[in-house]
Amino acid sequence: LTLGFAAPKKLILGVGAVVTFCSKSPQPADVVFDHPAGVDTASCQSGGNVFGPPTDSGNIAAFGGDTTRNINNIPYTNLNDCQSRRFLTPGIYHYHSTLFPSDTYEIDIQQQR
């Protein structure tokens, strides 16, 4: 699942879901979780598999915001503009950005039946 800050306010997903956050904006974004401890490893790799080998967990530091990656003046999503997280623990994860005025969004991770 790929998200930006124009995502649905609430998502319900199963344990093990990988959420990819992408930024097409000229301004960098970050993703700050209210409870980052349950946000497991999975990070985008430049030029590789978008879900890459696990390399990071928890909050996502500033990424994206590079307006030089355009095709015919149309921005496109480069893997450097994305960061992913895998959710292995059931619970409700709220997130927002601290780099611009952002609503709070919710990812509800439920045990699969």
MODELLER restraints for C-alpha pairs under 7 A, 6 or more apart:
rsr = mdl.restraints
at = mdl.atoms
rsr.add(forms.Gaussian(group=physical.xy_distance, feature=features.Distance(at['CA:1:A'], at['CA:18:A']), mean=6.53, stdev=0.5))
rsr.add(forms.Gaussian(group=physical.xy_distance, feature=features.Distance(at['CA:1:A'], at['CA:19:A']), mean=4.96, stdev=0.5))
rsr.add(forms.Gaussian(group=physical.xy_distance, feature=features.Distance(at['CA:1:A'], at['CA:20:A']), mean=6.02, stdev=0.5))
rsr.add(forms.Gaussian(group=physical.xy_distance, feature=features.Distance(at['CA:2:A'], at['CA:19:A']), mean=5.76, stdev=0.5))
rsr.add(forms.Gaussian(group=physical.xy_distance, feature=features.Distance(at['CA:2:A'], at['CA:20:A']), mean=4.46, stdev=0.5))
rsr.add(forms.Gaussian(group=physical.xy_distance, feature=features.Distance(at['CA:2:A'], at['CA:21:A']), mean=5.71, stdev=0.5))
rsr.add(forms.Gaussian(group=physical.xy_distance, feature=features.Distance(at['CA:2:A'], at['CA:22:A']), mean=6.95, stdev=0.5))
rsr.add(forms.Gaussian(group=physical.xy_distance, feature=features.Distance(at['CA:3:A'], at['CA:19:A']), mean=6.98, stdev=0.5))
rsr.add(forms.Gaussian(group=physical.xy_distance, feature=features.Distance(at['CA:3:A'], at['CA:20:A']), mean=5.95, stdev=0.5))
rsr.add(forms.Gaussian(group=physical.xy_distance, feature=features.Distance(at['CA:3:A'], at['CA:21:A']), mean=4.74, stdev=0.5))
rsr.add(forms.Gaussian(group=physical.xy_distance, feature=features.Distance(at['CA:3:A'], at['CA:22:A']), mean=6.26, stdev=0.5))
rsr.add(forms.Gaussian(group=physical.xy_distance, feature=features.Distance(at['CA:4:A'], at['CA:21:A']), mean=5.51, stdev=0.5))
rsr.add(forms.Gaussian(group=physical.xy_distance, feature=features.Distance(at['CA:4:A'], at['CA:22:A']), mean=5.51, stdev=0.5))
rsr.add(forms.Gaussian(group=physical.xy_distance, feature=features.Distance(at['CA:4:A'], at['CA:23:A']), mean=6.39, stdev=0.5))
rsr.add(forms.Gaussian(group=physical.xy_distance, feature=features.Distance(at['CA:9:A'], at['CA:105:A']), mean=4.86, stdev=0.5))
rsr.add(forms.Gaussian(group=physical.xy_distance, feature=features.Distance(at['CA:9:A'], at['CA:106:A']), mean=6.05, stdev=0.5))
rsr.add(forms.Gaussian(group=physical.xy_distance, feature=features.Distance(at['CA:10:A'], at['CA:105:A']), mean=6.09, stdev=0.5))
rsr.add(forms.Gaussian(group=physical.xy_distance, feature=features.Distance(at['CA:10:A'], at['CA:106:A']), mean=4.64, stdev=0.5))
rsr.add(forms.Gaussian(group=physical.xy_distance, feature=features.Distance(at['CA:10:A'], at['CA:107:A']), mean=5.80, stdev=0.5))
rsr.add(forms.Gaussian(group=physical.xy_distance, feature=features.Distance(at['CA:11:A'], at['CA:106:A']), mean=6.34, stdev=0.5))
rsr.add(forms.Gaussian(group=physical.xy_distance, feature=features.Distance(at['CA:11:A'], at['CA:107:A']), mean=4.89, stdev=0.5))
rsr.add(forms.Gaussian(group=physical.xy_distance, feature=features.Distance(at['CA:11:A'], at['CA:108:A']), mean=5.95, stdev=0.5))
rsr.add(forms.Gaussian(group=physical.xy_distance, feature=features.Distance(at['CA:12:A'], at['CA:107:A']), mean=6.07, stdev=0.5))
rsr.add(forms.Gaussian(group=physical.xy_distance, feature=features.Distance(at['CA:12:A'], at['CA:108:A']), mean=4.68, stdev=0.5))
rsr.add(forms.Gaussian(group=physical.xy_distance, feature=features.Distance(at['CA:12:A'], at['CA:109:A']), mean=6.03, stdev=0.5))
rsr.add(forms.Gaussian(group=physical.xy_distance, feature=features.Distance(at['CA:13:A'], at['CA:108:A']), mean=6.15, stdev=0.5))
rsr.add(forms.Gaussian(group=physical.xy_distance, feature=features.Distance(at['CA:13:A'], at['CA:109:A']), mean=5.00, stdev=0.5))
rsr.add(forms.Gaussian(group=physical.xy_distance, feature=features.Distance(at['CA:13:A'], at['CA:110:A']), mean=6.18, stdev=0.5))
rsr.add(forms.Gaussian(group=physical.xy_distance, feature=features.Distance(at['CA:14:A'], at['CA:109:A']), mean=5.28, stdev=0.5))
rsr.add(forms.Gaussian(group=physical.xy_distance, feature=features.Distance(at['CA:14:A'], at['CA:110:A']), mean=4.94, stdev=0.5))
rsr.add(forms.Gaussian(group=physical.xy_distance, feature=features.Distance(at['CA:14:A'], at['CA:111:A']), mean=5.88, stdev=0.5))
rsr.add(forms.Gaussian(group=physical.xy_distance, feature=features.Distance(at['CA:14:A'], at['CA:112:A']), mean=5.53, stdev=0.5))
rsr.add(forms.Gaussian(group=physical.xy_distance, feature=features.Distance(at['CA:15:A'], at['CA:87:A']), mean=6.06, stdev=0.5))
rsr.add(forms.Gaussian(group=physical.xy_distance, feature=features.Distance(at['CA:15:A'], at['CA:88:A']), mean=5.10, stdev=0.5))
rsr.add(forms.Gaussian(group=physical.xy_distance, feature=features.Distance(at['CA:15:A'], at['CA:89:A']), mean=6.32, stdev=0.5))
rsr.add(forms.Gaussian(group=physical.xy_distance, feature=features.Distance(at['CA:15:A'], at['CA:90:A']), mean=6.13, stdev=0.5))
rsr.add(forms.Gaussian(group=physical.xy_distance, feature=features.Distance(at['CA:15:A'], at['CA:109:A']), mean=5.75, stdev=0.5))
rsr.add(forms.Gaussian(group=physical.xy_distance, feature=features.Distance(at['CA:15:A'], at['CA:110:A']), mean=5.91, stdev=0.5))
rsr.add(forms.Gaussian(group=physical.xy_distance, feature=features.Distance(at['CA:15:A'], at['CA:111:A']), mean=5.55, stdev=0.5))
rsr.add(forms.Gaussian(group=physical.xy_distance, feature=features.Distance(at['CA:15:A'], at['CA:112:A']), mean=6.40, stdev=0.5))
rsr.add(forms.Gaussian(group=physical.xy_distance, feature=features.Distance(at['CA:16:A'], at['CA:86:A']), mean=6.04, stdev=0.5))
rsr.add(forms.Gaussian(group=physical.xy_distance, feature=features.Distance(at['CA:16:A'], at['CA:87:A']), mean=5.20, stdev=0.5))
rsr.add(forms.Gaussian(group=physical.xy_distance, feature=features.Distance(at['CA:16:A'], at['CA:88:A']), mean=4.75, stdev=0.5))
rsr.add(forms.Gaussian(group=physical.xy_distance, feature=features.Distance(at['CA:17:A'], at['CA:86:A']), mean=5.67, stdev=0.5))
rsr.add(forms.Gaussian(group=physical.xy_distance, feature=features.Distance(at['CA:17:A'], at['CA:87:A']), mean=5.55, stdev=0.5))
rsr.add(forms.Gaussian(group=physical.xy_distance, feature=features.Distance(at['CA:18:A'], at['CA:84:A']), mean=6.65, stdev=0.5))
rsr.add(forms.Gaussian(group=physical.xy_distance, feature=features.Distance(at['CA:18:A'], at['CA:85:A']), mean=5.61, stdev=0.5))
rsr.add(forms.Gaussian(group=physical.xy_distance, feature=features.Distance(at['CA:18:A'], at['CA:86:A']), mean=4.24, stdev=0.5))
rsr.add(forms.Gaussian(group=physical.xy_distance, feature=features.Distance(at['CA:18:A'], at['CA:87:A']), mean=6.41, stdev=0.5))
rsr.add(forms.Gaussian(group=physical.xy_distance, feature=features.Distance(at['CA:19:A'], at['CA:84:A']), mean=5.52, stdev=0.5))
rsr.add(forms.Gaussian(group=physical.xy_distance, feature=features.Distance(at['CA:19:A'], at['CA:85:A']), mean=5.52, stdev=0.5))
rsr.add(forms.Gaussian(group=physical.xy_distance, feature=features.Distance(at['CA:19:A'], at['CA:86:A']), mean=6.39, stdev=0.5))
rsr.add(forms.Gaussian(group=physical.xy_distance, feature=features.Distance(at['CA:20:A'], at['CA:82:A']), mean=6.49, stdev=0.5))
rsr.add(forms.Gaussian(group=physical.xy_distance, feature=features.Distance(at['CA:20:A'], at['CA:83:A']), mean=5.65, stdev=0.5))
rsr.add(forms.Gaussian(group=physical.xy_distance, feature=features.Distance(at['CA:20:A'], at['CA:84:A']), mean=4.06, stdev=0.5))
rsr.add(forms.Gaussian(group=physical.xy_distance, feature=features.Distance(at['CA:20:A'], at['CA:85:A']), mean=6.51, stdev=0.5))
rsr.add(forms.Gaussian(group=physical.xy_distance, feature=features.Distance(at['CA:21:A'], at['CA:82:A']), mean=5.44, stdev=0.5))
rsr.add(forms.Gaussian(group=physical.xy_distance, feature=features.Distance(at['CA:21:A'], at['CA:83:A']), mean=5.36, stdev=0.5))
rsr.add(forms.Gaussian(group=physical.xy_distance, feature=features.Distance(at['CA:21:A'], at['CA:84:A']), mean=5.97, stdev=0.5))
rsr.add(forms.Gaussian(group=physical.xy_distance, feature=features.Distance(at['CA:22:A'], at['CA:81:A']), mean=5.54, stdev=0.5))
rsr.add(forms.Gaussian(group=physical.xy_distance, feature=features.Distance(at['CA:22:A'], at['CA:82:A']), mean=4.19, stdev=0.5))
rsr.add(forms.Gaussian(group=physical.xy_distance, feature=features.Distance(at['CA:22:A'], at['CA:83:A']), mean=6.60, stdev=0.5))
rsr.add(forms.Gaussian(group=physical.xy_distance, feature=features.Distance(at['CA:23:A'], at['CA:29:A']), mean=6.56, stdev=0.5))
rsr.add(forms.Gaussian(group=physical.xy_distance, feature=features.Distance(at['CA:23:A'], at['CA:64:A']), mean=5.35, stdev=0.5))
rsr.add(forms.Gaussian(group=physical.xy_distance, feature=features.Distance(at['CA:23:A'], at['CA:65:A']), mean=6.82, stdev=0.5))
rsr.add(forms.Gaussian(group=physical.xy_distance, feature=features.Distance(at['CA:23:A'], at['CA:81:A']), mean=5.39, stdev=0.5))
rsr.add(forms.Gaussian(group=physical.xy_distance, feature=features.Distance(at['CA:23:A'], at['CA:82:A']), mean=6.45, stdev=0.5))
rsr.add(forms.Gaussian(group=physical.xy_distance, feature=features.Distance(at['CA:24:A'], at['CA:65:A']), mean=6.88, stdev=0.5))
rsr.add(forms.Gaussian(group=physical.xy_distance, feature=features.Distance(at['CA:24:A'], at['CA:75:A']), mean=6.63, stdev=0.5))
rsr.add(forms.Gaussian(group=physical.xy_distance, feature=features.Distance(at['CA:24:A'], at['CA:76:A']), mean=6.82, stdev=0.5))
rsr.add(forms.Gaussian(group=physical.xy_distance, feature=features.Distance(at['CA:24:A'], at['CA:77:A']), mean=6.14, stdev=0.5))
rsr.add(forms.Gaussian(group=physical.xy_distance, feature=features.Distance(at['CA:25:A'], at['CA:65:A']), mean=5.53, stdev=0.5))
rsr.add(forms.Gaussian(group=physical.xy_distance, feature=features.Distance(at['CA:26:A'], at['CA:65:A']), mean=4.22, stdev=0.5))
rsr.add(forms.Gaussian(group=physical.xy_distance, feature=features.Distance(at['CA:26:A'], at['CA:66:A']), mean=5.92, stdev=0.5))
rsr.add(forms.Gaussian(group=physical.xy_distance, feature=features.Distance(at['CA:26:A'], at['CA:67:A']), mean=5.39, stdev=0.5))
rsr.add(forms.Gaussian(group=physical.xy_distance, feature=features.Distance(at['CA:27:A'], at['CA:65:A']), mean=4.28, stdev=0.5))
rsr.add(forms.Gaussian(group=physical.xy_distance, feature=features.Distance(at['CA:28:A'], at['CA:62:A']), mean=5.73, stdev=0.5))
rsr.add(forms.Gaussian(group=physical.xy_distance, feature=features.Distance(at['CA:28:A'], at['CA:63:A']), mean=5.27, stdev=0.5))
rsr.add(forms.Gaussian(group=physical.xy_distance, feature=features.Distance(at['CA:28:A'], at['CA:64:A']), mean=4.82, stdev=0.5))
rsr.add(forms.Gaussian(group=physical.xy_distance, feature=features.Distance(at['CA:28:A'], at['CA:65:A']), mean=4.09, stdev=0.5))
rsr.add(forms.Gaussian(group=physical.xy_distance, feature=features.Distance(at['CA:29:A'], at['CA:62:A']), mean=5.23, stdev=0.5))
rsr.add(forms.Gaussian(group=physical.xy_distance, feature=features.Distance(at['CA:29:A'], at['CA:63:A']), mean=5.63, stdev=0.5))
rsr.add(forms.Gaussian(group=physical.xy_distance, feature=features.Distance(at['CA:29:A'], at['CA:64:A']), mean=6.47, stdev=0.5))
rsr.add(forms.Gaussian(group=physical.xy_distance, feature=features.Distance(at['CA:29:A'], at['CA:97:A']), mean=6.47, stdev=0.5))
rsr.add(forms.Gaussian(group=physical.xy_distance, feature=features.Distance(at['CA:29:A'], at['CA:99:A']), mean=6.08, stdev=0.5))
rsr.add(forms.Gaussian(group=physical.xy_distance, feature=features.Distance(at['CA:30:A'], at['CA:60:A']), mean=5.55, stdev=0.5))
rsr.add(forms.Gaussian(group=physical.xy_distance, feature=features.Distance(at['CA:30:A'], at['CA:61:A']), mean=5.13, stdev=0.5))
rsr.add(forms.Gaussian(group=physical.xy_distance, feature=features.Distance(at['CA:30:A'], at['CA:62:A']), mean=4.38, stdev=0.5))
rsr.add(forms.Gaussian(group=physical.xy_distance, feature=features.Distance(at['CA:30:A'], at['CA:63:A']), mean=6.35, stdev=0.5))
rsr.add(forms.Gaussian(group=physical.xy_distance, feature=features.Distance(at['CA:30:A'], at['CA:97:A']), mean=5.24, stdev=0.5))
rsr.add(forms.Gaussian(group=physical.xy_distance, feature=features.Distance(at['CA:30:A'], at['CA:98:A']), mean=6.68, stdev=0.5))
rsr.add(forms.Gaussian(group=physical.xy_distance, feature=features.Distance(at['CA:30:A'], at['CA:99:A']), mean=6.59, stdev=0.5))
rsr.add(forms.Gaussian(group=physical.xy_distance, feature=features.Distance(at['CA:31:A'], at['CA:59:A']), mean=5.80, stdev=0.5))
rsr.add(forms.Gaussian(group=physical.xy_distance, feature=features.Distance(at['CA:31:A'], at['CA:60:A']), mean=4.90, stdev=0.5))
rsr.add(forms.Gaussian(group=physical.xy_distance, feature=features.Distance(at['CA:31:A'], at['CA:61:A']), mean=6.80, stdev=0.5))
rsr.add(forms.Gaussian(group=physical.xy_distance, feature=features.Distance(at['CA:31:A'], at['CA:95:A']), mean=6.32, stdev=0.5))
rsr.add(forms.Gaussian(group=physical.xy_distance, feature=features.Distance(at['CA:31:A'], at['CA:96:A']), mean=5.72, stdev=0.5))
rsr.add(forms.Gaussian(group=physical.xy_distance, feature=features.Distance(at['CA:31:A'], at['CA:97:A']), mean=5.06, stdev=0.5))
rsr.add(forms.Gaussian(group=physical.xy_distance, feature=features.Distance(at['CA:32:A'], at['CA:59:A']), mean=4.91, stdev=0.5))
rsr.add(forms.Gaussian(group=physical.xy_distance, feature=features.Distance(at['CA:32:A'], at['CA:60:A']), mean=6.42, stdev=0.5))
rsr.add(forms.Gaussian(group=physical.xy_distance, feature=features.Distance(at['CA:32:A'], at['CA:95:A']), mean=5.30, stdev=0.5))
rsr.add(forms.Gaussian(group=physical.xy_distance, feature=features.Distance(at['CA:32:A'], at['CA:96:A']), mean=5.45, stdev=0.5))
rsr.add(forms.Gaussian(group=physical.xy_distance, feature=features.Distance(at['CA:32:A'], at['CA:97:A']), mean=5.90, stdev=0.5))
rsr.add(forms.Gaussian(group=physical.xy_distance, feature=features.Distance(at['CA:33:A'], at['CA:59:A']), mean=5.83, stdev=0.5))
rsr.add(forms.Gaussian(group=physical.xy_distance, feature=features.Distance(at['CA:33:A'], at['CA:93:A']), mean=6.55, stdev=0.5))
rsr.add(forms.Gaussian(group=physical.xy_distance, feature=features.Distance(at['CA:33:A'], at['CA:94:A']), mean=5.61, stdev=0.5))
rsr.add(forms.Gaussian(group=physical.xy_distance, feature=features.Distance(at['CA:33:A'], at['CA:95:A']), mean=4.28, stdev=0.5))
rsr.add(forms.Gaussian(group=physical.xy_distance, feature=features.Distance(at['CA:33:A'], at['CA:96:A']), mean=6.78, stdev=0.5))
rsr.add(forms.Gaussian(group=physical.xy_distance, feature=features.Distance(at['CA:34:A'], at['CA:93:A']), mean=6.71, stdev=0.5))
rsr.add(forms.Gaussian(group=physical.xy_distance, feature=features.Distance(at['CA:34:A'], at['CA:94:A']), mean=5.52, stdev=0.5))
rsr.add(forms.Gaussian(group=physical.xy_distance, feature=features.Distance(at['CA:34:A'], at['CA:95:A']), mean=6.14, stdev=0.5))
rsr.add(forms.Gaussian(group=physical.xy_distance, feature=features.Distance(at['CA:35:A'], at['CA:93:A']), mean=6.52, stdev=0.5))
rsr.add(forms.Gaussian(group=physical.xy_distance, feature=features.Distance(at['CA:36:A'], at['CA:58:A']), mean=4.41, stdev=0.5))
rsr.add(forms.Gaussian(group=physical.xy_distance, feature=features.Distance(at['CA:36:A'], at['CA:59:A']), mean=5.89, stdev=0.5))
rsr.add(forms.Gaussian(group=physical.xy_distance, feature=features.Distance(at['CA:37:A'], at['CA:58:A']), mean=5.96, stdev=0.5))
rsr.add(forms.Gaussian(group=physical.xy_distance, feature=features.Distance(at['CA:38:A'], at['CA:87:A']), mean=6.75, stdev=0.5))
rsr.add(forms.Gaussian(group=physical.xy_distance, feature=features.Distance(at['CA:38:A'], at['CA:89:A']), mean=5.76, stdev=0.5))
rsr.add(forms.Gaussian(group=physical.xy_distance, feature=features.Distance(at['CA:39:A'], at['CA:57:A']), mean=5.83, stdev=0.5))
rsr.add(forms.Gaussian(group=physical.xy_distance, feature=features.Distance(at['CA:39:A'], at['CA:58:A']), mean=4.96, stdev=0.5))
rsr.add(forms.Gaussian(group=physical.xy_distance, feature=features.Distance(at['CA:39:A'], at['CA:85:A']), mean=6.38, stdev=0.5))
rsr.add(forms.Gaussian(group=physical.xy_distance, feature=features.Distance(at['CA:39:A'], at['CA:86:A']), mean=6.27, stdev=0.5))
rsr.add(forms.Gaussian(group=physical.xy_distance, feature=features.Distance(at['CA:39:A'], at['CA:87:A']), mean=5.31, stdev=0.5))
rsr.add(forms.Gaussian(group=physical.xy_distance, feature=features.Distance(at['CA:40:A'], at['CA:57:A']), mean=4.83, stdev=0.5))
rsr.add(forms.Gaussian(group=physical.xy_distance, feature=features.Distance(at['CA:40:A'], at['CA:58:A']), mean=6.50, stdev=0.5))
rsr.add(forms.Gaussian(group=physical.xy_distance, feature=features.Distance(at['CA:40:A'], at['CA:85:A']), mean=6.10, stdev=0.5))
rsr.add(forms.Gaussian(group=physical.xy_distance, feature=features.Distance(at['CA:40:A'], at['CA:86:A']), mean=5.13, stdev=0.5))
rsr.add(forms.Gaussian(group=physical.xy_distance, feature=features.Distance(at['CA:40:A'], at['CA:87:A']), mean=5.73, stdev=0.5))
rsr.add(forms.Gaussian(group=physical.xy_distance, feature=features.Distance(at['CA:40:A'], at['CA:88:A']), mean=6.58, stdev=0.5))
rsr.add(forms.Gaussian(group=physical.xy_distance, feature=features.Distance(at['CA:41:A'], at['CA:54:A']), mean=4.86, stdev=0.5))
rsr.add(forms.Gaussian(group=physical.xy_distance, feature=features.Distance(at['CA:41:A'], at['CA:55:A']), mean=5.90, stdev=0.5))
rsr.add(forms.Gaussian(group=physical.xy_distance, feature=features.Distance(at['CA:41:A'], at['CA:56:A']), mean=4.86, stdev=0.5))
rsr.add(forms.Gaussian(group=physical.xy_distance, feature=features.Distance(at['CA:41:A'], at['CA:57:A']), mean=4.45, stdev=0.5))
rsr.add(forms.Gaussian(group=physical.xy_distance, feature=features.Distance(at['CA:41:A'], at['CA:85:A']), mean=5.83, stdev=0.5))
rsr.add(forms.Gaussian(group=physical.xy_distance, feature=features.Distance(at['CA:41:A'], at['CA:86:A']), mean=5.86, stdev=0.5))
rsr.add(forms.Gaussian(group=physical.xy_distance, feature=features.Distance(at['CA:42:A'], at['CA:51:A']), mean=6.02, stdev=0.5))
rsr.add(forms.Gaussian(group=physical.xy_distance, feature=features.Distance(at['CA:42:A'], at['CA:52:A']), mean=6.58, stdev=0.5))
rsr.add(forms.Gaussian(group=physical.xy_distance, feature=features.Distance(at['CA:42:A'], at['CA:53:A']), mean=6.45, stdev=0.5))
rsr.add(forms.Gaussian(group=physical.xy_distance, feature=features.Distance(at['CA:42:A'], at['CA:54:A']), mean=4.15, stdev=0.5))
rsr.add(forms.Gaussian(group=physical.xy_distance, feature=features.Distance(at['CA:42:A'], at['CA:55:A']), mean=5.98, stdev=0.5))
rsr.add(forms.Gaussian(group=physical.xy_distance, feature=features.Distance(at['CA:42:A'], at['CA:56:A']), mean=6.17, stdev=0.5))
rsr.add(forms.Gaussian(group=physical.xy_distance, feature=features.Distance(at['CA:42:A'], at['CA:57:A']), mean=6.99, stdev=0.5))
rsr.add(forms.Gaussian(group=physical.xy_distance, feature=features.Distance(at['CA:42:A'], at['CA:84:A']), mean=5.44, stdev=0.5))
rsr.add(forms.Gaussian(group=physical.xy_distance, feature=features.Distance(at['CA:42:A'], at['CA:85:A']), mean=4.83, stdev=0.5))
rsr.add(forms.Gaussian(group=physical.xy_distance, feature=features.Distance(at['CA:42:A'], at['CA:86:A']), mean=5.67, stdev=0.5))
rsr.add(forms.Gaussian(group=physical.xy_distance, feature=features.Distance(at['CA:43:A'], at['CA:51:A']), mean=5.90, stdev=0.5))
rsr.add(forms.Gaussian(group=physical.xy_distance, feature=features.Distance(at['CA:43:A'], at['CA:52:A']), mean=5.85, stdev=0.5))
rsr.add(forms.Gaussian(group=physical.xy_distance, feature=features.Distance(at['CA:43:A'], at['CA:53:A']), mean=6.92, stdev=0.5))
rsr.add(forms.Gaussian(group=physical.xy_distance, feature=features.Distance(at['CA:43:A'], at['CA:54:A']), mean=5.79, stdev=0.5))
rsr.add(forms.Gaussian(group=physical.xy_distance, feature=features.Distance(at['CA:43:A'], at['CA:55:A']), mean=5.74, stdev=0.5))
rsr.add(forms.Gaussian(group=physical.xy_distance, feature=features.Distance(at['CA:43:A'], at['CA:56:A']), mean=6.12, stdev=0.5))
rsr.add(forms.Gaussian(group=physical.xy_distance, feature=features.Distance(at['CA:43:A'], at['CA:83:A']), mean=5.33, stdev=0.5))
rsr.add(forms.Gaussian(group=physical.xy_distance, feature=features.Distance(at['CA:43:A'], at['CA:84:A']), mean=4.70, stdev=0.5))
rsr.add(forms.Gaussian(group=physical.xy_distance, feature=features.Distance(at['CA:43:A'], at['CA:85:A']), mean=6.33, stdev=0.5))
rsr.add(forms.Gaussian(group=physical.xy_distance, feature=features.Distance(at['CA:44:A'], at['CA:50:A']), mean=4.84, stdev=0.5))
rsr.add(forms.Gaussian(group=physical.xy_distance, feature=features.Distance(at['CA:44:A'], at['CA:51:A']), mean=5.25, stdev=0.5))
rsr.add(forms.Gaussian(group=physical.xy_distance, feature=features.Distance(at['CA:44:A'], at['CA:52:A']), mean=5.30, stdev=0.5))
rsr.add(forms.Gaussian(group=physical.xy_distance, feature=features.Distance(at['CA:44:A'], at['CA:79:A']), mean=6.39, stdev=0.5))
rsr.add(forms.Gaussian(group=physical.xy_distance, feature=features.Distance(at['CA:44:A'], at['CA:82:A']), mean=6.13, stdev=0.5))
rsr.add(forms.Gaussian(group=physical.xy_distance, feature=features.Distance(at['CA:44:A'], at['CA:83:A']), mean=5.07, stdev=0.5))
rsr.add(forms.Gaussian(group=physical.xy_distance, feature=features.Distance(at['CA:44:A'], at['CA:84:A']), mean=5.88, stdev=0.5))
rsr.add(forms.Gaussian(group=physical.xy_distance, feature=features.Distance(at['CA:45:A'], at['CA:52:A']), mean=5.36, stdev=0.5))
rsr.add(forms.Gaussian(group=physical.xy_distance, feature=features.Distance(at['CA:45:A'], at['CA:79:A']), mean=6.57, stdev=0.5))
rsr.add(forms.Gaussian(group=physical.xy_distance, feature=features.Distance(at['CA:46:A'], at['CA:79:A']), mean=5.21, stdev=0.5))
rsr.add(forms.Gaussian(group=physical.xy_distance, feature=features.Distance(at['CA:46:A'], at['CA:80:A']), mean=5.59, stdev=0.5))
rsr.add(forms.Gaussian(group=physical.xy_distance, feature=features.Distance(at['CA:47:A'], at['CA:79:A']), mean=6.73, stdev=0.5))
rsr.add(forms.Gaussian(group=physical.xy_distance, feature=features.Distance(at['CA:50:A'], at['CA:79:A']), mean=6.66, stdev=0.5))
rsr.add(forms.Gaussian(group=physical.xy_distance, feature=features.Distance(at['CA:51:A'], at['CA:84:A']), mean=6.52, stdev=0.5))
rsr.add(forms.Gaussian(group=physical.xy_distance, feature=features.Distance(at['CA:57:A'], at['CA:85:A']), mean=6.75, stdev=0.5))
rsr.add(forms.Gaussian(group=physical.xy_distance, feature=features.Distance(at['CA:63:A'], at['CA:81:A']), mean=6.04, stdev=0.5))
rsr.add(forms.Gaussian(group=physical.xy_distance, feature=features.Distance(at['CA:64:A'], at['CA:80:A']), mean=6.55, stdev=0.5))
rsr.add(forms.Gaussian(group=physical.xy_distance, feature=features.Distance(at['CA:64:A'], at['CA:81:A']), mean=4.16, stdev=0.5))
rsr.add(forms.Gaussian(group=physical.xy_distance, feature=features.Distance(at['CA:69:A'], at['CA:75:A']), mean=6.26, stdev=0.5))
rsr.add(forms.Gaussian(group=physical.xy_distance, feature=features.Distance(at['CA:69:A'], at['CA:76:A']), mean=6.70, stdev=0.5))
rsr.add(forms.Gaussian(group=physical.xy_distance, feature=features.Distance(at['CA:70:A'], at['CA:76:A']), mean=5.96, stdev=0.5))
rsr.add(forms.Gaussian(group=physical.xy_distance, feature=features.Distance(at['CA:90:A'], at['CA:109:A']), mean=4.77, stdev=0.5))
rsr.add(forms.Gaussian(group=physical.xy_distance, feature=features.Distance(at['CA:90:A'], at['CA:110:A']), mean=5.06, stdev=0.5))
rsr.add(forms.Gaussian(group=physical.xy_distance, feature=features.Distance(at['CA:90:A'], at['CA:111:A']), mean=5.90, stdev=0.5))
rsr.add(forms.Gaussian(group=physical.xy_distance, feature=features.Distance(at['CA:91:A'], at['CA:108:A']), mean=5.92, stdev=0.5))
rsr.add(forms.Gaussian(group=physical.xy_distance, feature=features.Distance(at['CA:91:A'], at['CA:109:A']), mean=5.20, stdev=0.5))
rsr.add(forms.Gaussian(group=physical.xy_distance, feature=features.Distance(at['CA:91:A'], at['CA:110:A']), mean=6.60, stdev=0.5))
rsr.add(forms.Gaussian(group=physical.xy_distance, feature=features.Distance(at['CA:92:A'], at['CA:106:A']), mean=6.69, stdev=0.5))
rsr.add(forms.Gaussian(group=physical.xy_distance, feature=features.Distance(at['CA:92:A'], at['CA:107:A']), mean=5.76, stdev=0.5))
rsr.add(forms.Gaussian(group=physical.xy_distance, feature=features.Distance(at['CA:92:A'], at['CA:108:A']), mean=4.40, stdev=0.5))
rsr.add(forms.Gaussian(group=physical.xy_distance, feature=features.Distance(at['CA:92:A'], at['CA:109:A']), mean=6.12, stdev=0.5))
rsr.add(forms.Gaussian(group=physical.xy_distance, feature=features.Distance(at['CA:93:A'], at['CA:106:A']), mean=5.63, stdev=0.5))
rsr.add(forms.Gaussian(group=physical.xy_distance, feature=features.Distance(at['CA:93:A'], at['CA:107:A']), mean=5.08, stdev=0.5))
rsr.add(forms.Gaussian(group=physical.xy_distance, feature=features.Distance(at['CA:93:A'], at['CA:108:A']), mean=6.28, stdev=0.5))
rsr.add(forms.Gaussian(group=physical.xy_distance, feature=features.Distance(at['CA:94:A'], at['CA:104:A']), mean=6.36, stdev=0.5))
rsr.add(forms.Gaussian(group=physical.xy_distance, feature=features.Distance(at['CA:94:A'], at['CA:105:A']), mean=5.47, stdev=0.5))
rsr.add(forms.Gaussian(group=physical.xy_distance, feature=features.Distance(at['CA:94:A'], at['CA:106:A']), mean=4.46, stdev=0.5))
rsr.add(forms.Gaussian(group=physical.xy_distance, feature=features.Distance(at['CA:94:A'], at['CA:107:A']), mean=6.37, stdev=0.5))
rsr.add(forms.Gaussian(group=physical.xy_distance, feature=features.Distance(at['CA:95:A'], at['CA:104:A']), mean=5.60, stdev=0.5))
rsr.add(forms.Gaussian(group=physical.xy_distance, feature=features.Distance(at['CA:95:A'], at['CA:105:A']), mean=5.34, stdev=0.5))
rsr.add(forms.Gaussian(group=physical.xy_distance, feature=features.Distance(at['CA:95:A'], at['CA:106:A']), mean=6.46, stdev=0.5))
rsr.add(forms.Gaussian(group=physical.xy_distance, feature=features.Distance(at['CA:96:A'], at['CA:102:A']), mean=5.84, stdev=0.5))
rsr.add(forms.Gaussian(group=physical.xy_distance, feature=features.Distance(at['CA:96:A'], at['CA:103:A']), mean=6.24, stdev=0.5))
rsr.add(forms.Gaussian(group=physical.xy_distance, feature=features.Distance(at['CA:96:A'], at['CA:104:A']), mean=4.92, stdev=0.5))
rsr.add(forms.Gaussian(group=physical.xy_distance, feature=features.Distance(at['CA:96:A'], at['CA:105:A']), mean=6.36, stdev=0.5))
